[in-house]
Amino acid sequence: MKRLSNLPNSRLDSPLRLPCGIELKNRLVKAAMSDSLGDGRGNPTDRQIRLYERWAGGGAALSLIGEVQTTPSFPEKPGNLVLGPLSDKVGLRCLAERGSVHGAQIWPQLGHAGALAHPPISSPKGPSPLDVAGLRCAGMTLEDIRALPEIYAAAASIALQAGFGGVQIHAGHGFLFSQFLSPLFNRRTDAYGGSVENRFRVIGEVIDAVRKAVGPGVPVGIKINCTDKLEGGLTEEEALEVVRLLDRTSVDLIDISGGTYFPGAPASSDGVSASGPYFADFARRAKSVTDIPVMLTGGIKTWAEAAAVIETGSADAVGLARAMVLEPGLPNDWLNGTGGDPAFPVFDAPAEGAVTAWYTMRLTALGDECEAAFNMSATEALKLYKVRDAERCEHWCSHFS
């Protein structure tokens, strides 16, 4: 970590009151990541519970558990949690309790991978059928779509019963609701395709159902793309219209990010400045069309960048992902005025997926509290990551068959 000294005062430590009345204790959020620390049966593990406890103890106002599946039928990976009838309720309660120490909030990110569902344990379905290089899926029926609000509401109810403080609906990064919003992947000609309002329709229906399930006093957030970074995909102007539509809903926090995980799609960092928040300009535009608090996620690596996001009014909260994998106590380091900036590793020509695998395996080390001894190359991490996923696929198929 690059040490800093005598950090000037900033608004990072000021509370943020959400429309539902809940207050986040500061402006620093552990953004959603696919931590891949479930047991392969959709349940939390001891190391996952310890990981979120460490982030709460490290000063994060809110930790978002990435890729928590609303159904086991369309998971992103076999290490995802699942909120459903077979869930380990005791384990979920433990995760919720220990992930909310020191006044922190912890919310599951409610997801459905759609066309990006992991093929070894799924038969992917998206808004429209696709058959392109590296990706094939069936199209959803109207019955499939109309079932989604109830599926999400049921998952949100389980989250609330387990003691989580709120939920975030995942509509970014190329997963199901991001697919609905993107004209590149949503080619429907019914009420769920065509105009931005139609492509948003199912998201609005899900928000209404989730709000009804959790009540008016529980935070409901959403993560959206400001761009798919794909030719023919969601544009920033269309994304701004999505924000306008969200402004009419009961959402409490809009998390702005971008990019997709479709095969061949550029990473969020491609085509943008090598340093600094990737989507700050869009977040600033989003704030001009909504009164709902906005969170900015992506590319924020230093205290100065995080502080500037809040001071300039670009967003109301800052989402930190890889920075908090490198330094789980980063919020405290920054907020106590004598902290430092994380030292990001540099990878030499890594294979596709290797960098993500490296950060994922470091998450495992954090959960085991052995990160000081973590000295794995990106190539080694990718190999171990694939072996672990293959083992979990067997558990998943056996448990959910």
VMD Tcl script that draws the C-alpha trace (Angstrom):
set ca {
  {0.00 0.00 0.00}
  {1.20 3.46 -0.88}
  {1.01 5.34 2.42}
  {-0.52 8.80 2.57}
  {-0.39 11.25 5.41}
  {-2.50 14.12 6.68}
  {-5.38 13.50 4.30}
  {-7.56 16.59 4.09}
  {-11.15 16.40 5.23}
  {-13.63 15.09 2.66}
  {-17.29 14.19 2.48}
  {-16.48 10.47 2.23}
  {-17.30 10.04 5.90}
  {-20.65 11.82 5.73}
  {-23.78 9.63 6.12}
  {-26.07 9.04 3.15}
  {-29.79 8.83 3.81}
  {-31.70 6.69 1.30}
  {-35.30 7.42 0.27}
  {-36.60 4.50 2.36}
  {-35.17 6.18 5.48}
  {-32.16 3.90 6.03}
  {-28.83 5.68 6.46}
  {-25.46 4.48 5.18}
  {-22.78 5.50 7.67}
  {-20.38 6.79 5.00}
  {-20.03 7.01 1.21}
  {-17.74 3.99 0.63}
  {-19.36 0.77 -0.61}
  {-17.82 -2.62 -1.30}
  {-19.20 -3.07 -4.81}
  {-20.68 -6.37 -5.97}
  {-18.23 -8.98 -7.21}
  {-18.72 -12.64 -8.03}
  {-16.69 -13.92 -5.08}
  {-17.26 -17.58 -6.04}
  {-17.10 -18.64 -2.40}
  {-20.36 -20.57 -2.14}
  {-20.19 -24.29 -1.42}
  {-21.37 -25.42 -4.86}
  {-24.87 -26.01 -3.49}
  {-25.87 -22.35 -3.32}
  {-24.97 -21.89 0.34}
  {-22.44 -19.68 2.15}
  {-19.16 -21.05 3.50}
  {-17.20 -20.09 6.61}
  {-14.55 -18.29 4.54}
  {-17.24 -16.29 2.71}
  {-18.83 -15.27 5.99}
  {-15.44 -14.22 7.36}
  {-14.69 -12.25 4.18}
  {-17.80 -10.08 4.53}
  {-17.18 -9.70 8.25}
  {-13.74 -8.33 7.42}
  {-15.16 -5.84 4.92}
  {-17.72 -4.66 7.50}
  {-14.98 -4.36 10.11}
  {-12.85 -2.53 7.57}
  {-15.26 0.37 7.48}
  {-17.46 -0.21 4.43}
  {-20.87 1.39 4.83}
  {-22.39 -1.32 2.64}
  {-21.17 -4.60 1.18}
  {-22.95 -6.04 -1.85}
  {-22.77 -9.82 -2.35}
  {-22.42 -10.26 -6.10}
  {-24.38 -12.71 -8.21}
  {-26.80 -14.12 -5.64}
  {-29.14 -16.20 -7.75}
  {-32.92 -15.99 -7.56}
  {-33.16 -19.46 -9.12}
  {-30.60 -22.28 -9.44}
  {-31.62 -22.77 -13.07}
  {-29.62 -19.84 -14.52}
  {-26.49 -19.25 -12.40}
  {-23.47 -17.22 -13.40}
  {-21.09 -19.72 -11.74}
  {-21.35 -22.73 -9.41}
  {-19.86 -20.69 -6.57}
  {-22.92 -18.39 -6.47}
  {-25.30 -18.24 -3.54}
  {-28.95 -19.08 -4.19}
  {-31.97 -17.69 -2.35}
  {-34.57 -20.42 -2.70}
  {-36.39 -23.29 -0.98}
  {-33.18 -25.33 -0.52}
  {-31.15 -22.47 0.98}
  {-29.23 -22.97 4.21}
  {-31.15 -20.46 6.29}
  {-28.78 -20.77 9.27}
  {-25.78 -20.04 7.07}
  {-27.52 -17.06 5.46}
  {-28.42 -15.63 8.87}
  {-24.80 -15.98 9.97}
  {-23.60 -14.20 6.82}
  {-26.12 -11.39 7.32}
  {-25.24 -10.98 11.00}
  {-21.47 -11.01 10.70}
  {-21.47 -8.98 7.50}
  {-23.30 -6.13 9.26}
  {-21.02 -5.55 12.26}
  {-19.91 -2.02 13.16}
  {-23.03 -0.49 11.68}
  {-22.43 -1.78 8.15}
  {-25.16 -2.81 5.75}
  {-24.96 -6.02 3.71}
  {-27.26 -6.70 0.74}
  {-27.37 -9.62 -1.70}
  {-27.33 -8.68 -5.37}
  {-30.31 -10.53 -6.82}
  {-29.38 -12.00 -10.18}
  {-30.27 -14.25 -13.08}
  {-27.57 -14.82 -15.70}
  {-29.96 -15.37 -18.61}
  {-27.98 -15.96 -21.80}
  {-24.77 -15.96 -19.73}
  {-25.87 -18.82 -17.46}
  {-23.03 -21.31 -16.95}
  {-23.63 -24.03 -19.58}
  {-22.30 -27.00 -17.52}
  {-25.09 -26.41 -14.98}
  {-27.74 -24.64 -17.05}
  {-29.59 -24.36 -20.34}
  {-29.19 -20.61 -20.94}
  {-32.19 -18.47 -21.87}
  {-32.27 -14.79 -22.75}
  {-34.82 -12.26 -23.98}
  {-34.25 -13.52 -27.55}
  {-32.56 -16.62 -28.97}
  {-28.87 -16.17 -29.76}
  {-26.42 -18.23 -31.78}
  {-23.15 -16.36 -32.06}
  {-19.52 -17.30 -31.62}
  {-19.07 -18.50 -28.06}
  {-22.66 -17.94 -27.01}
  {-25.89 -19.77 -27.68}
  {-29.18 -19.50 -25.81}
  {-32.89 -20.06 -26.20}
  {-35.41 -17.22 -26.06}
  {-37.70 -16.72 -23.07}
  {-41.42 -17.24 -23.44}
  {-43.95 -14.73 -22.15}
  {-44.65 -17.19 -19.35}
  {-40.95 -17.17 -18.42}
  {-40.90 -13.38 -18.29}
  {-44.12 -13.02 -16.33}
  {-42.77 -15.41 -13.69}
  {-39.77 -13.18 -12.94}
  {-41.41 -10.67 -10.56}
  {-42.61 -13.47 -8.28}
  {-39.20 -15.20 -8.43}
  {-37.38 -12.03 -7.42}
  {-39.93 -11.16 -4.74}
  {-39.54 -14.64 -3.20}
  {-35.74 -14.27 -3.15}
  {-36.02 -10.81 -1.59}
  {-38.31 -12.20 1.11}
  {-35.76 -14.90 1.95}
  {-33.05 -12.23 2.16}
  {-35.17 -10.18 4.54}
  {-35.98 -13.20 6.71}
  {-32.27 -14.00 6.91}
  {-31.53 -10.55 8.27}
  {-29.98 -8.78 5.29}
  {-30.53 -5.02 5.38}
  {-31.70 -4.70 1.78}
  {-31.24 -6.04 -1.75}
  {-29.80 -4.90 -5.04}
  {-31.35 -5.94 -8.37}
  {-28.69 -6.75 -10.97}
  {-29.43 -5.12 -14.33}
  {-25.86 -4.61 -15.52}
  {-22.80 -6.32 -16.99}
  {-24.63 -8.33 -19.61}
  {-26.76 -10.51 -17.34}
  {-30.49 -11.04 -17.82}
  {-31.94 -7.58 -17.19}
  {-28.98 -5.97 -18.94}
  {-29.84 -8.24 -21.88}
  {-33.42 -6.97 -21.81}
  {-32.20 -3.37 -21.92}
  {-29.76 -3.96 -24.77}
  {-31.19 -3.73 -28.33}
  {-28.36 -6.00 -29.43}
  {-29.71 -8.92 -27.40}
  {-33.38 -8.02 -27.01}
  {-35.06 -8.38 -30.39}
  {-38.53 -9.06 -29.08}
  {-41.52 -7.60 -30.88}
  {-43.98 -7.85 -27.99}
  {-44.47 -5.56 -24.97}
  {-40.97 -6.43 -23.67}
  {-39.01 -5.32 -26.74}
  {-38.57 -2.36 -29.02}
  {-38.59 1.00 -27.23}
  {-36.47 1.68 -24.14}
  {-39.66 1.79 -22.08}
  {-40.69 -1.66 -23.34}
  {-37.22 -3.13 -22.77}
  {-37.34 -1.74 -19.23}
  {-40.84 -3.07 -18.56}
  {-39.90 -6.34 -16.81}
  {-37.40 -4.50 -14.60}
  {-40.11 -2.12 -13.45}
  {-42.40 -5.06 -12.74}
  {-39.68 -6.76 -10.70}
  {-38.96 -3.59 -8.71}
  {-42.65 -3.28 -7.84}
  {-42.86 -6.93 -6.76}
  {-39.69 -6.74 -4.66}
  {-40.86 -3.53 -2.99}
  {-44.16 -5.14 -2.12}
  {-42.30 -8.13 -0.65}
  {-39.88 -6.16 1.56}
  {-42.03 -3.18 2.49}
  {-41.38 0.58 2.33}
  {-38.59 0.75 4.91}
  {-36.11 -1.69 3.34}
  {-33.56 -0.48 0.77}
  {-33.95 -1.74 -2.80}
  {-31.03 -0.84 -5.04}
  {-30.31 -1.54 -8.70}
  {-27.15 -1.84 -10.78}
  {-27.31 -0.69 -14.39}
  {-24.97 -0.23 -17.33}
  {-24.39 3.20 -18.77}
  {-23.03 1.43 -21.86}
  {-22.59 -2.14 -23.06}
  {-19.36 -1.15 -24.82}
  {-20.63 -3.13 -27.81}
  {-21.62 -1.84 -31.24}
  {-25.39 -1.98 -31.45}
  {-25.75 -2.34 -27.68}
  {-27.18 0.00 -25.05}
  {-26.10 3.60 -25.64}
  {-25.57 6.27 -23.02}
  {-28.63 8.19 -24.24}
  {-30.75 5.06 -23.83}
  {-29.21 4.44 -20.41}
  {-30.13 7.98 -19.40}
  {-33.71 7.19 -20.36}
  {-33.48 4.10 -18.12}
  {-32.49 6.40 -15.25}
  {-35.52 8.57 -15.97}
  {-37.72 5.48 -15.81}
  {-36.08 4.38 -12.55}
  {-36.86 7.81 -11.10}
  {-40.55 6.86 -11.24}
  {-39.96 3.72 -9.16}
  {-39.33 3.07 -5.46}
  {-35.62 2.30 -5.94}
  {-33.32 3.70 -3.22}
  {-29.87 3.59 -4.87}
  {-28.82 3.47 -8.54}
  {-25.40 1.86 -9.04}
  {-23.80 3.04 -12.31}
  {-21.32 0.76 -14.08}
  {-20.73 -0.53 -17.61}
  {-19.47 -3.26 -19.90}
  {-20.56 -6.87 -20.36}
  {-19.16 -10.36 -19.97}
  {-20.26 -11.49 -23.42}
  {-17.55 -13.41 -25.30}
  {-15.19 -11.00 -27.04}
  {-16.58 -7.89 -25.35}
  {-13.95 -5.38 -24.19}
  {-13.29 -4.98 -20.49}
  {-14.71 -1.89 -18.79}
  {-11.19 -0.44 -18.66}
  {-10.71 -0.71 -22.45}
  {-11.08 2.54 -24.36}
  {-11.12 4.75 -21.29}
  {-8.50 6.61 -19.34}
  {-5.92 4.36 -17.73}
  {-6.74 5.90 -14.39}
  {-9.74 7.43 -12.73}
  {-13.44 6.58 -12.56}
  {-14.65 5.07 -15.81}
  {-18.21 6.37 -15.84}
  {-18.13 9.61 -13.84}
  {-19.43 11.78 -16.69}
  {-22.47 9.58 -17.14}
  {-23.12 9.43 -13.38}
  {-23.13 13.23 -13.30}
  {-25.67 13.27 -16.13}
  {-27.76 10.64 -14.35}
  {-27.93 12.79 -11.23}
  {-29.43 15.60 -13.31}
  {-32.49 13.50 -14.19}
  {-33.20 11.71 -10.90}
  {-33.54 12.52 -7.21}
  {-32.59 8.93 -6.29}
  {-29.04 8.66 -4.86}
  {-26.46 7.52 -7.40}
  {-23.46 5.30 -6.76}
  {-20.48 5.17 -9.13}
  {-18.57 1.90 -9.59}
  {-15.55 1.24 -11.79}
  {-11.95 2.45 -11.97}
  {-11.78 4.19 -8.58}
  {-8.38 3.29 -7.15}
  {-7.24 6.19 -4.96}
  {-8.49 8.31 -2.08}
  {-8.24 11.41 -4.25}
  {-10.45 9.88 -6.95}
  {-13.04 8.70 -4.44}
  {-13.12 12.05 -2.66}
  {-13.45 13.94 -5.95}
  {-16.47 11.83 -6.99}
  {-18.34 13.05 -3.91}
  {-16.97 16.58 -3.76}
  {-17.79 17.33 -7.41}
  {-21.28 15.87 -7.14}
  {-20.61 13.16 -9.72}
  {-22.25 10.62 -7.41}
  {-23.51 10.20 -3.87}
  {-21.54 7.03 -3.07}
  {-18.44 5.28 -4.35}
  {-18.32 1.58 -5.25}
  {-14.96 -0.11 -4.65}
  {-14.32 -3.66 -5.86}
  {-10.74 -4.74 -6.63}
  {-9.35 -1.99 -4.40}
  {-11.04 -3.68 -1.43}
  {-9.77 -7.09 -2.49}
  {-6.26 -5.67 -2.19}
  {-7.02 -3.81 1.06}
  {-10.13 -5.03 2.92}
  {-9.74 -2.26 5.51}
  {-9.44 0.49 2.90}
  {-12.46 2.57 4.05}
  {-11.03 2.85 7.56}
  {-7.60 3.63 6.11}
  {-9.09 6.50 4.13}
  {-11.58 7.78 6.68}
  {-9.18 7.96 9.62}
  {-7.08 10.46 7.68}
  {-3.80 8.55 7.70}
  {-4.49 5.72 5.28}
  {-3.09 4.96 1.86}
  {-3.90 3.85 -1.66}
  {-3.71 0.17 -2.64}
  {-0.85 -1.00 -4.85}
  {-2.47 -2.64 -7.88}
  {-0.58 -5.56 -9.44}
  {0.56 -5.45 -13.06}
  {0.05 -8.60 -15.15}
  {2.17 -9.37 -18.18}
  {-0.02 -10.51 -21.12}
  {-2.45 -12.54 -18.99}
  {-4.72 -15.13 -20.59}
  {-8.42 -14.34 -20.93}
  {-10.02 -14.58 -17.52}
  {-6.71 -14.83 -15.65}
  {-6.86 -11.42 -13.97}
  {-10.40 -12.04 -12.72}
  {-9.28 -15.46 -11.49}
  {-6.35 -13.89 -9.62}
  {-8.61 -11.48 -7.76}
  {-11.09 -14.28 -7.06}
  {-8.41 -16.48 -5.56}
  {-7.19 -13.57 -3.47}
  {-10.74 -13.28 -2.10}
  {-10.35 -16.89 -0.98}
  {-7.12 -15.96 0.77}
  {-8.87 -13.03 2.51}
  {-11.60 -15.36 3.73}
  {-8.92 -17.68 5.11}
  {-6.98 -14.71 6.55}
  {-3.82 -15.80 4.78}
  {-3.45 -13.02 2.21}
  {0.03 -12.17 3.49}
  {1.20 -15.49 2.04}
  {-0.74 -15.11 -1.21}
  {1.85 -15.23 -3.99}
  {0.02 -16.76 -6.92}
  {0.54 -15.85 -10.56}
  {-2.45 -15.07 -12.78}
  {-1.79 -18.28 -14.73}
  {-1.76 -20.37 -11.55}
  {-4.90 -18.64 -10.31}
  {-6.79 -19.36 -13.53}
  {-5.85 -23.05 -13.41}
  {-6.96 -23.43 -9.79}
  {-10.12 -21.40 -10.43}
  {-11.15 -23.71 -13.29}
  {-10.49 -26.86 -11.26}
  {-12.54 -25.54 -8.36}
  {-15.43 -24.56 -10.63}
  {-15.47 -28.01 -12.23}
  {-15.71 -29.67 -8.81}
  {-18.54 -27.36 -7.78}
  {-20.44 -28.07 -10.98}
  {-20.75 -31.69 -9.88}
  {-22.14 -30.61 -6.50}
  {-24.55 -28.17 -8.14}
  {-26.00 -30.73 -10.54}
  {-26.39 -33.30 -7.77}
  {-28.00 -30.86 -5.33}
  {-30.42 -29.10 -7.70}
  {-31.35 -31.96 -10.01}
}
mol new
graphics top color blue
foreach p $ca { graphics top sphere $p radius 0.5 }
foreach p [lrange $ca 0 end-1] q [lrange $ca 1 end] { graphics top cylinder $p $q radius 0.2 }
display resetview
